[in-house]
């Protein structure tokens, strides 16, 4: 049987990763950042020298790339062909620019969605990404969509030292044919434009049924 999965979706730099991570800690759930799985695939594709715009070559190359998601310290990690990737690997500017291009390939999404669904066997999850409530776990009764204005999200990315453009990532994520970014049916929408991190986490907790919370 599938364990409880709280789904958290939203666009780039909306704050969903930070909210999801802290929420999982409070609930004692496993935190899953599915974006890191797509980033790992992108990193691996870039290592081969492939242009991520070339969907056919990305598709064929991805078939030989092994992505694993072992759990450590209450959250999934990510490795490529046995190599554990660091935050620096996953969040480099080339990966930031290429991840939406690799993630739009239907075969890549189908494979990683299957991997994400399989993670529910590990225990209760807080899983965040772009299509968790709409595609990966559409039947979950606990769906959230964390949003923020484009201006706020762009400022957050710049403050983090990244040069990718959130507007372009929004366009690619929302218009791709495979699992586009949408507000999942039945999801609670939380505008995180001007909330503190604690305020955003509390906004989710306030809308959950009675679940024991760790201080």
ChimeraX commands (.cxc) that place a marker at each C-alpha (Angstrom):
marker #1 position 0.00,0.00,0.00 radius 0.5
marker #1 position 1.13,3.54,-0.71 radius 0.5
marker #1 position 2.17,5.54,2.33 radius 0.5
marker #1 position 0.91,9.07,2.92 radius 0.5
marker #1 position 2.32,11.57,0.41 radius 0.5
marker #1 position 2.02,15.31,0.86 radius 0.5
marker #1 position 2.53,16.88,-2.56 radius 0.5
marker #1 position 3.99,20.35,-2.94 radius 0.5
marker #1 position 4.23,21.89,-6.40 radius 0.5
marker #1 position 5.15,25.31,-7.66 radius 0.5
marker #1 position 7.35,27.31,-10.04 radius 0.5
marker #1 position 11.06,28.04,-9.70 radius 0.5
marker #1 position 12.11,30.04,-6.61 radius 0.5
marker #1 position 8.63,30.00,-5.08 radius 0.5
marker #1 position 10.11,28.65,-1.85 radius 0.5
marker #1 position 8.54,25.21,-2.17 radius 0.5
marker #1 position 11.79,23.34,-1.48 radius 0.5
marker #1 position 12.45,25.15,1.79 radius 0.5
marker #1 position 8.84,24.74,2.87 radius 0.5
marker #1 position 8.78,21.06,1.97 radius 0.5
marker #1 position 12.07,20.31,3.74 radius 0.5
marker #1 position 11.01,21.91,7.02 radius 0.5
marker #1 position 7.52,20.43,6.80 radius 0.5
marker #1 position 9.01,16.94,6.45 radius 0.5
marker #1 position 11.24,17.54,9.48 radius 0.5
marker #1 position 8.29,18.71,11.57 radius 0.5
marker #1 position 6.18,15.71,10.61 radius 0.5
marker #1 position 8.97,13.12,10.68 radius 0.5
marker #1 position 8.35,12.32,7.00 radius 0.5
marker #1 position 10.95,11.67,4.30 radius 0.5
marker #1 position 11.65,14.74,2.19 radius 0.5
marker #1 position 11.90,14.19,-1.58 radius 0.5
marker #1 position 13.10,16.95,-3.90 radius 0.5
marker #1 position 12.16,15.56,-7.32 radius 0.5
marker #1 position 13.79,18.52,-9.01 radius 0.5
marker #1 position 17.15,17.09,-7.95 radius 0.5
marker #1 position 16.38,13.93,-9.91 radius 0.5
marker #1 position 15.89,16.00,-13.08 radius 0.5
marker #1 position 18.96,18.06,-12.19 radius 0.5
marker #1 position 20.99,14.87,-11.81 radius 0.5
marker #1 position 19.86,13.71,-15.23 radius 0.5
marker #1 position 20.72,17.14,-16.66 radius 0.5
marker #1 position 24.15,17.09,-15.01 radius 0.5
marker #1 position 24.81,13.65,-16.52 radius 0.5
marker #1 position 23.65,14.76,-19.97 radius 0.5
marker #1 position 25.88,17.84,-19.83 radius 0.5
marker #1 position 28.87,15.69,-18.82 radius 0.5
marker #1 position 28.63,13.97,-22.21 radius 0.5
marker #1 position 28.83,17.29,-24.05 radius 0.5
marker #1 position 25.31,17.00,-25.46 radius 0.5
marker #1 position 23.28,20.11,-26.25 radius 0.5
marker #1 position 20.20,19.85,-23.98 radius 0.5
marker #1 position 18.15,21.46,-26.77 radius 0.5
marker #1 position 18.65,18.27,-28.82 radius 0.5
marker #1 position 15.71,16.22,-27.55 radius 0.5
marker #1 position 16.47,13.14,-29.64 radius 0.5
marker #1 position 20.04,12.89,-28.38 radius 0.5
marker #1 position 18.98,13.61,-24.80 radius 0.5
marker #1 position 16.39,10.84,-25.09 radius 0.5
marker #1 position 18.88,8.24,-26.31 radius 0.5
marker #1 position 21.62,9.27,-23.87 radius 0.5
marker #1 position 19.29,9.24,-20.86 radius 0.5
marker #1 position 18.55,5.56,-21.43 radius 0.5
marker #1 position 22.05,4.67,-20.24 radius 0.5
marker #1 position 22.08,6.93,-17.17 radius 0.5
marker #1 position 21.28,5.34,-13.80 radius 0.5
marker #1 position 19.68,7.65,-11.24 radius 0.5
marker #1 position 19.44,6.42,-7.63 radius 0.5
marker #1 position 17.74,8.14,-4.67 radius 0.5
marker #1 position 19.09,6.70,-1.40 radius 0.5
marker #1 position 17.72,8.12,1.86 radius 0.5
marker #1 position 20.06,9.81,4.35 radius 0.5
marker #1 position 19.24,12.15,7.23 radius 0.5
marker #1 position 15.52,12.02,6.50 radius 0.5
marker #1 position 15.70,12.95,2.84 radius 0.5
marker #1 position 16.52,11.39,-0.48 radius 0.5
marker #1 position 19.95,12.03,-1.96 radius 0.5
marker #1 position 20.74,11.58,-5.63 radius 0.5
marker #1 position 23.48,9.73,-7.45 radius 0.5
marker #1 position 24.35,9.17,-11.10 radius 0.5
marker #1 position 25.84,5.85,-12.11 radius 0.5
marker #1 position 26.95,5.36,-8.49 radius 0.5
marker #1 position 28.41,8.85,-7.96 radius 0.5
marker #1 position 26.72,10.91,-5.23 radius 0.5
marker #1 position 26.15,14.43,-6.54 radius 0.5
marker #1 position 26.75,17.50,-4.43 radius 0.5
marker #1 position 24.62,20.63,-4.15 radius 0.5
marker #1 position 27.27,22.37,-6.24 radius 0.5
marker #1 position 26.84,19.78,-9.00 radius 0.5
marker #1 position 23.06,20.02,-8.94 radius 0.5
marker #1 position 22.77,23.80,-8.77 radius 0.5
marker #1 position 25.44,24.95,-11.18 radius 0.5
marker #1 position 24.42,27.58,-13.72 radius 0.5
marker #1 position 24.69,25.15,-16.67 radius 0.5
marker #1 position 22.32,22.75,-14.89 radius 0.5
marker #1 position 19.99,25.61,-13.99 radius 0.5
marker #1 position 19.83,26.64,-17.64 radius 0.5
marker #1 position 19.42,23.12,-18.98 radius 0.5
marker #1 position 17.13,21.36,-16.51 radius 0.5
marker #1 position 13.83,22.52,-18.03 radius 0.5
marker #1 position 15.07,21.39,-21.46 radius 0.5
marker #1 position 15.97,17.90,-20.26 radius 0.5
marker #1 position 12.83,17.63,-18.11 radius 0.5
marker #1 position 10.57,18.28,-21.12 radius 0.5
marker #1 position 11.63,15.01,-22.80 radius 0.5
marker #1 position 8.62,12.66,-22.32 radius 0.5
marker #1 position 10.73,9.53,-21.90 radius 0.5
marker #1 position 12.83,11.19,-19.19 radius 0.5
marker #1 position 9.72,12.28,-17.32 radius 0.5
marker #1 position 8.03,8.88,-17.61 radius 0.5
marker #1 position 11.05,7.12,-16.19 radius 0.5
marker #1 position 11.59,9.50,-13.29 radius 0.5
marker #1 position 7.87,9.63,-12.46 radius 0.5
marker #1 position 7.94,5.84,-12.09 radius 0.5
marker #1 position 10.97,6.16,-9.79 radius 0.5
marker #1 position 9.18,8.83,-7.74 radius 0.5
marker #1 position 6.07,6.70,-7.29 radius 0.5
marker #1 position 8.22,3.79,-6.13 radius 0.5
marker #1 position 9.63,5.96,-3.32 radius 0.5
marker #1 position 6.25,5.83,-1.55 radius 0.5
marker #1 position 7.23,2.36,-0.34 radius 0.5
marker #1 position 9.87,3.97,1.91 radius 0.5
marker #1 position 7.35,5.59,4.25 radius 0.5
marker #1 position 5.31,8.79,4.48 radius 0.5
marker #1 position 6.71,11.47,2.18 radius 0.5
marker #1 position 6.71,15.20,1.59 radius 0.5
marker #1 position 7.44,15.30,-2.14 radius 0.5
marker #1 position 7.91,18.52,-4.05 radius 0.5
marker #1 position 8.35,19.35,-7.69 radius 0.5
marker #1 position 6.45,20.56,-10.76 radius 0.5
marker #1 position 3.92,17.75,-11.34 radius 0.5
marker #1 position 3.62,15.84,-8.07 radius 0.5
marker #1 position -0.04,16.55,-7.32 radius 0.5
marker #1 position -1.08,16.56,-10.98 radius 0.5
marker #1 position 0.79,13.51,-12.35 radius 0.5
marker #1 position 2.92,11.60,-9.83 radius 0.5
marker #1 position 0.36,11.30,-7.02 radius 0.5
marker #1 position -2.87,12.81,-8.38 radius 0.5
marker #1 position -5.00,10.88,-5.86 radius 0.5
marker #1 position -3.26,12.27,-2.78 radius 0.5
marker #1 position -5.74,14.21,-0.62 radius 0.5
marker #1 position -2.91,16.42,0.66 radius 0.5
marker #1 position -1.92,18.71,-2.21 radius 0.5
marker #1 position -0.34,22.14,-2.04 radius 0.5
marker #1 position 0.82,24.67,-4.63 radius 0.5
marker #1 position 3.35,27.23,-3.42 radius 0.5
marker #1 position 3.42,30.33,-5.61 radius 0.5
marker #1 position 5.04,33.76,-5.62 radius 0.5
marker #1 position 5.18,36.67,-8.04 radius 0.5
marker #1 position 7.66,36.55,-10.89 radius 0.5
marker #1 position 9.43,39.63,-9.52 radius 0.5
marker #1 position 9.89,38.11,-6.08 radius 0.5
marker #1 position 11.08,34.80,-7.51 radius 0.5
marker #1 position 13.57,36.50,-9.85 radius 0.5
marker #1 position 14.97,38.50,-6.92 radius 0.5
marker #1 position 15.36,35.31,-4.88 radius 0.5
marker #1 position 17.30,33.61,-7.66 radius 0.5
marker #1 position 19.60,36.61,-8.01 radius 0.5
marker #1 position 20.14,36.70,-4.25 radius 0.5
marker #1 position 21.18,33.04,-4.43 radius 0.5
marker #1 position 23.79,33.97,-7.03 radius 0.5
marker #1 position 22.09,32.23,-9.97 radius 0.5
marker #1 position 21.78,33.73,-13.42 radius 0.5
marker #1 position 18.95,31.65,-14.92 radius 0.5
marker #1 position 15.74,33.49,-15.88 radius 0.5
marker #1 position 12.62,32.39,-14.00 radius 0.5
marker #1 position 10.33,33.71,-16.74 radius 0.5
marker #1 position 11.95,31.45,-19.34 radius 0.5
marker #1 position 11.88,28.45,-16.97 radius 0.5
marker #1 position 8.20,29.18,-16.27 radius 0.5
marker #1 position 7.50,29.22,-19.99 radius 0.5
marker #1 position 9.29,25.93,-20.62 radius 0.5
marker #1 position 7.78,24.20,-17.58 radius 0.5
marker #1 position 4.24,25.38,-18.28 radius 0.5
marker #1 position 4.16,24.72,-22.02 radius 0.5
marker #1 position 5.90,21.35,-22.29 radius 0.5
marker #1 position 3.71,18.55,-23.61 radius 0.5
marker #1 position 4.72,16.05,-20.91 radius 0.5
marker #1 position 3.45,16.86,-17.41 radius 0.5
marker #1 position 3.33,20.67,-17.67 radius 0.5
marker #1 position 3.43,22.80,-14.54 radius 0.5
marker #1 position -0.18,23.41,-13.46 radius 0.5
marker #1 position -2.06,23.93,-10.24 radius 0.5
marker #1 position -3.19,20.38,-9.37 radius 0.5
marker #1 position -6.90,19.80,-9.05 radius 0.5
marker #1 position -7.88,20.13,-5.40 radius 0.5
marker #1 position -4.58,21.72,-4.33 radius 0.5
marker #1 position -4.42,24.42,-1.67 radius 0.5
marker #1 position -2.67,27.46,-3.19 radius 0.5
marker #1 position -0.38,29.45,-0.91 radius 0.5
marker #1 position 1.01,32.78,-2.10 radius 0.5
marker #1 position 4.52,32.89,-0.67 radius 0.5
marker #1 position 5.46,36.28,-2.12 radius 0.5
marker #1 position 5.62,38.02,1.23 radius 0.5
marker #1 position 5.46,35.27,3.85 radius 0.5
marker #1 position 8.38,34.37,6.07 radius 0.5
marker #1 position 9.60,30.79,5.75 radius 0.5
marker #1 position 8.01,29.93,9.07 radius 0.5
marker #1 position 4.81,31.63,7.97 radius 0.5
marker #1 position 4.68,29.58,4.79 radius 0.5
marker #1 position 5.32,26.33,6.68 radius 0.5
marker #1 position 2.61,27.21,9.18 radius 0.5
marker #1 position 0.18,27.98,6.35 radius 0.5
marker #1 position 0.61,24.38,5.16 radius 0.5
marker #1 position 0.41,22.91,8.66 radius 0.5
marker #1 position -2.81,24.83,9.33 radius 0.5
marker #1 position -4.44,23.08,6.38 radius 0.5
marker #1 position -3.35,19.55,7.26 radius 0.5
marker #1 position -5.45,17.10,9.25 radius 0.5
marker #1 position -4.27,16.32,12.78 radius 0.5
marker #1 position -0.74,14.93,12.36 radius 0.5
marker #1 position 1.79,14.92,15.22 radius 0.5
marker #1 position 4.37,17.66,14.67 radius 0.5
marker #1 position 7.94,17.68,15.99 radius 0.5
marker #1 position 8.92,20.99,17.63 radius 0.5
marker link #1:1,2 radius 0.2
marker link #1:2,3 radius 0.2
marker link #1:3,4 radius 0.2
marker link #1:4,5 radius 0.2
marker link #1:5,6 radius 0.2
marker link #1:6,7 radius 0.2
marker link #1:7,8 radius 0.2
marker link #1:8,9 radius 0.2
marker link #1:9,10 radius 0.2
marker link #1:10,11 radius 0.2
marker link #1:11,12 radius 0.2
marker link #1:12,13 radius 0.2
marker link #1:13,14 radius 0.2
marker link #1:14,15 radius 0.2
marker link #1:15,16 radius 0.2
marker link #1:16,17 radius 0.2
marker link #1:17,18 radius 0.2
marker link #1:18,19 radius 0.2
marker link #1:19,20 radius 0.2
marker link #1:20,21 radius 0.2
marker link #1:21,22 radius 0.2
marker link #1:22,23 radius 0.2
marker link #1:23,24 radius 0.2
marker link #1:24,25 radius 0.2
marker link #1:25,26 radius 0.2
marker link #1:26,27 radius 0.2
marker link #1:27,28 radius 0.2
marker link #1:28,29 radius 0.2
marker link #1:29,30 radius 0.2
marker link #1:30,31 radius 0.2
marker link #1:31,32 radius 0.2
marker link #1:32,33 radius 0.2
marker link #1:33,34 radius 0.2
marker link #1:34,35 radius 0.2
marker link #1:35,36 radius 0.2
marker link #1:36,37 radius 0.2
marker link #1:37,38 radius 0.2
marker link #1:38,39 radius 0.2
marker link #1:39,40 radius 0.2
marker link #1:40,41 radius 0.2
marker link #1:41,42 radius 0.2
marker link #1:42,43 radius 0.2
marker link #1:43,44 radius 0.2
marker link #1:44,45 radius 0.2
marker link #1:45,46 radius 0.2
marker link #1:46,47 radius 0.2
marker link #1:47,48 radius 0.2
marker link #1:48,49 radius 0.2
marker link #1:49,50 radius 0.2
marker link #1:50,51 radius 0.2
marker link #1:51,52 radius 0.2
marker link #1:52,53 radius 0.2
marker link #1:53,54 radius 0.2
marker link #1:54,55 radius 0.2
marker link #1:55,56 radius 0.2
marker link #1:56,57 radius 0.2
marker link #1:57,58 radius 0.2
marker link #1:58,59 radius 0.2
marker link #1:59,60 radius 0.2
marker link #1:60,61 radius 0.2
marker link #1:61,62 radius 0.2
marker link #1:62,63 radius 0.2
marker link #1:63,64 radius 0.2
marker link #1:64,65 radius 0.2
marker link #1:65,66 radius 0.2
marker link #1:66,67 radius 0.2
marker link #1:67,68 radius 0.2
marker link #1:68,69 radius 0.2
marker link #1:69,70 radius 0.2
marker link #1:70,71 radius 0.2
marker link #1:71,72 radius 0.2
marker link #1:72,73 radius 0.2
marker link #1:73,74 radius 0.2
marker link #1:74,75 radius 0.2
marker link #1:75,76 radius 0.2
marker link #1:76,77 radius 0.2
marker link #1:77,78 radius 0.2
marker link #1:78,79 radius 0.2
marker link #1:79,80 radius 0.2
marker link #1:80,81 radius 0.2
marker link #1:81,82 radius 0.2
marker link #1:82,83 radius 0.2
marker link #1:83,84 radius 0.2
marker link #1:84,85 radius 0.2
marker link #1:85,86 radius 0.2
marker link #1:86,87 radius 0.2
marker link #1:87,88 radius 0.2
marker link #1:88,89 radius 0.2
marker link #1:89,90 radius 0.2
marker link #1:90,91 radius 0.2
marker link #1:91,92 radius 0.2
marker link #1:92,93 radius 0.2
marker link #1:93,94 radius 0.2
marker link #1:94,95 radius 0.2
marker link #1:95,96 radius 0.2
marker link #1:96,97 radius 0.2
marker link #1:97,98 radius 0.2
marker link #1:98,99 radius 0.2
marker link #1:99,100 radius 0.2
marker link #1:100,101 radius 0.2
marker link #1:101,102 radius 0.2
marker link #1:102,103 radius 0.2
marker link #1:103,104 radius 0.2
marker link #1:104,105 radius 0.2
marker link #1:105,106 radius 0.2
marker link #1:106,107 radius 0.2
marker link #1:107,108 radius 0.2
marker link #1:108,109 radius 0.2
marker link #1:109,110 radius 0.2
marker link #1:110,111 radius 0.2
marker link #1:111,112 radius 0.2
marker link #1:112,113 radius 0.2
marker link #1:113,114 radius 0.2
marker link #1:114,115 radius 0.2
marker link #1:115,116 radius 0.2
marker link #1:116,117 radius 0.2
marker link #1:117,118 radius 0.2
marker link #1:118,119 radius 0.2
marker link #1:119,120 radius 0.2
marker link #1:120,121 radius 0.2
marker link #1:121,122 radius 0.2
marker link #1:122,123 radius 0.2
marker link #1:123,124 radius 0.2
marker link #1:124,125 radius 0.2
marker link #1:125,126 radius 0.2
marker link #1:126,127 radius 0.2
marker link #1:127,128 radius 0.2
marker link #1:128,129 radius 0.2
marker link #1:129,130 radius 0.2
marker link #1:130,131 radius 0.2
marker link #1:131,132 radius 0.2
marker link #1:132,133 radius 0.2
marker link #1:133,134 radius 0.2
marker link #1:134,135 radius 0.2
marker link #1:135,136 radius 0.2
marker link #1:136,137 radius 0.2
marker link #1:137,138 radius 0.2
marker link #1:138,139 radius 0.2
marker link #1:139,140 radius 0.2
marker link #1:140,141 radius 0.2
marker link #1:141,142 radius 0.2
marker link #1:142,143 radius 0.2
marker link #1:143,144 radius 0.2
marker link #1:144,145 radius 0.2
marker link #1:145,146 radius 0.2
marker link #1:146,147 radius 0.2
marker link #1:147,148 radius 0.2
marker link #1:148,149 radius 0.2
marker link #1:149,150 radius 0.2
marker link #1:150,151 radius 0.2
marker link #1:151,152 radius 0.2
marker link #1:152,153 radius 0.2
marker link #1:153,154 radius 0.2
marker link #1:154,155 radius 0.2
marker link #1:155,156 radius 0.2
marker link #1:156,157 radius 0.2
marker link #1:157,158 radius 0.2
marker link #1:158,159 radius 0.2
marker link #1:159,160 radius 0.2
marker link #1:160,161 radius 0.2
marker link #1:161,162 radius 0.2
marker link #1:162,163 radius 0.2
marker link #1:163,164 radius 0.2
marker link #1:164,165 radius 0.2
marker link #1:165,166 radius 0.2
marker link #1:166,167 radius 0.2
marker link #1:167,168 radius 0.2
marker link #1:168,169 radius 0.2
marker link #1:169,170 radius 0.2
marker link #1:170,171 radius 0.2
marker link #1:171,172 radius 0.2
marker link #1:172,173 radius 0.2
marker link #1:173,174 radius 0.2
marker link #1:174,175 radius 0.2
marker link #1:175,176 radius 0.2
marker link #1:176,177 radius 0.2
marker link #1:177,178 radius 0.2
marker link #1:178,179 radius 0.2
marker link #1:179,180 radius 0.2
marker link #1:180,181 radius 0.2
marker link #1:181,182 radius 0.2
marker link #1:182,183 radius 0.2
marker link #1:183,184 radius 0.2
marker link #1:184,185 radius 0.2
marker link #1:185,186 radius 0.2
marker link #1:186,187 radius 0.2
marker link #1:187,188 radius 0.2
marker link #1:188,189 radius 0.2
marker link #1:189,190 radius 0.2
marker link #1:190,191 radius 0.2
marker link #1:191,192 radius 0.2
marker link #1:192,193 radius 0.2
marker link #1:193,194 radius 0.2
marker link #1:194,195 radius 0.2
marker link #1:195,196 radius 0.2
marker link #1:196,197 radius 0.2
marker link #1:197,198 radius 0.2
marker link #1:198,199 radius 0.2
marker link #1:199,200 radius 0.2
marker link #1:200,201 radius 0.2
marker link #1:201,202 radius 0.2
marker link #1:202,203 radius 0.2
marker link #1:203,204 radius 0.2
marker link #1:204,205 radius 0.2
marker link #1:205,206 radius 0.2
marker link #1:206,207 radius 0.2
marker link #1:207,208 radius 0.2
marker link #1:208,209 radius 0.2
marker link #1:209,210 radius 0.2
marker link #1:210,211 radius 0.2
marker link #1:211,212 radius 0.2
marker link #1:212,213 radius 0.2
marker link #1:213,214 radius 0.2
marker link #1:214,215 radius 0.2
view
